[in-house]
Amino acid sequence: MITHEEVKLLVEKNPNDMKLVKLFKLRGVPTTVILNKNQEEIARVIGTLDLTDEKIINWLKSRM
């Protein structure tokens, strides 16, 4: 399990601002952008992502 202390979530407070859309050059919704410790993009998933899936959790842990 990955705890919330290990994951930083960025959420657009005002969707009309589009700051995150511009920052990450998002093209689809929902989009999950995964950054490493240096805040470099290491993965991008356009569409849904099950963050409770053990395969996803293990993959994330291996890159932290």
C-alpha positions as CSV (number, residue, x, y, z in Angstrom):
1,M,0.0,0.0,0.0
2,I,1.2,3.5,-0.8
3,T,0.2,6.0,1.9
4,H,-0.9,9.6,1.3
5,E,2.3,10.8,2.8
6,E,4.2,9.2,-0.1
7,V,2.0,10.8,-2.8
8,K,1.4,14.4,-3.7
9,L,-1.8,15.2,-5.5
10,L,-2.3,18.3,-7.5
11,V,-5.9,19.2,-8.1
12,E,-7.2,22.2,-10.0
13,K,-9.2,24.3,-7.4
14,N,-10.9,26.3,-10.1
15,P,-11.3,24.3,-13.3
16,N,-11.6,27.5,-15.3
17,D,-8.0,28.4,-14.5
18,M,-6.6,25.5,-16.6
19,K,-3.2,26.0,-14.9
20,L,-2.6,22.2,-14.6
21,V,-3.9,21.6,-18.1
22,K,-1.3,24.1,-19.4
23,L,1.5,23.0,-17.1
24,F,1.2,19.3,-18.0
25,K,-0.1,19.8,-21.6
26,L,-3.1,17.6,-20.8
27,R,-5.2,16.5,-23.8
28,G,-7.7,14.1,-22.2
29,V,-9.7,13.9,-19.0
30,P,-9.0,12.2,-16.7
31,T,-5.3,12.2,-17.0
32,T,-2.8,10.9,-14.4
33,V,0.7,12.3,-14.6
34,I,3.3,10.5,-12.4
35,L,6.4,12.4,-11.4
36,N,9.6,11.1,-9.9
37,K,11.4,12.6,-6.8
38,N,13.0,15.2,-9.1
39,Q,9.5,16.2,-10.4
40,E,10.3,14.8,-13.8
41,E,7.4,13.0,-15.7
42,I,7.9,9.3,-15.7
43,A,4.4,8.2,-16.8
44,R,1.2,9.5,-18.2
45,V,-2.2,7.7,-18.3
46,I,-5.0,9.2,-20.2
47,G,-8.2,7.7,-19.0
48,T,-9.0,6.0,-15.7
49,L,-6.3,4.5,-13.5
50,D,-7.0,2.1,-10.6
51,L,-4.6,3.1,-7.9
52,T,-5.7,0.2,-5.8
53,D,-4.5,-2.4,-8.3
54,E,-1.5,-4.3,-6.8
55,K,0.4,-4.2,-10.2
56,I,0.1,-0.4,-10.3
57,I,1.1,-0.1,-6.6
58,N,4.2,-2.3,-7.1
59,W,5.2,-0.4,-10.2
60,L,4.9,3.0,-8.4
61,K,6.8,1.6,-5.4
62,S,9.6,0.5,-7.6
63,R,10.1,4.0,-8.9
64,M,9.9,5.9,-5.7
